[in-house]
Amino acid sequence: MVWEPEFLVSSPSSLSPTSREAPAVPANRLGFGQFSGFQLKIIQEIVTLVVFLVFSLTFLKEKLAWNYLVAFAFLGVAAFFAFAFKVPAPTS
């Protein structure tokens, strides 16, 4: 087996998927009282994209193009519509 850089990076993260996703379960349980399931998913995706944006700019040295900025603006508009209006409370 050749020890390629991709293997060294991907192996630790693929060996422990539960350690990455275990904190999300209590956060979803705590947040479900204040936010709907749709809103929690939108929060999760926005946080993921912001973290990846910082990672790709700092470590991968990617350039931020205008179309990415437009896409982030549309995501901001989507988040506005998801949180600006009251939705009916979930029924138990």
N, C-alpha and C positions, 0 to 999 in steps of 0.2 A: 504494500500500500504506500502510495506516495503522499507525503504530508504537504498538500497544497494549502495555500493561505485560505481558500474558501472553505476547506474542510475544517481547518482550525477555528475559523470563526463560527461556522454553522453548527458544529458538533455540540458545544456546550448549550447553546440556545435550544437545540432540538431535543436534548436529553431531558430538559426540565420544563415542559410546557405548563404543567400545573403550577409551578412556582410563579410563573408570569401571570396566570389567569386567576389564581386563587384570591388575590386582593380585589379583583373586580367583582366577585360575588357579594361580599359584604357591602361594597360601595353601591352596588345596584340595589341591594335590600334597603340600605339606609336612604338612598336617594329616591326610591320609588314612592315614598310618601309625599315628597315635594314635587317630583317631576314624573311625567308619564314615561312609559317604556320607550316611546319614540324620541322624547327629549333626551333621555339618558343615552340612547344610541348616537344621537347627533353630538352630544358632548364628547362621547368617546371618540368619535371620528375626528372632530375638530382638534382635540388634544393630540391624537395620533399624528395628524397632518402637520400640526405646528412643531411637534418634536422632530418629525422627519424633515421638515423644512430647515430647522436649525442644524440638524445632523448633516444634511446634504450640502448646506452652504459652508459649514465649518470643516467637516472631515473629508467630504467627497470633492470639495472645491467646485461644485456645480455653479453655473451662472443662473441667476433668477431672470427669466425672460418675461416679456409683457403678457404673454398668454397665461403663464402661471399666476401672475398677479390678478388678471381678470378672473381666473378660476377661483382664486381665494376670495375675491370680492363677491362672486356669486354664492360661495359657501357662506359668507357673512350675511348675505341677504336671506339665504335659506334658514340660517340660525335665527335671524330676526323674526321671520314668519313663524318659526317653530315656538318661539318664546314670547312673542308680543301679545298674543291673544290667549285668553283663558279657554281651557278645554274642560269639559265635564270631568268631575272627579271619578276615578275608577271605582266601580262597584265591587263590593266584597261578597 
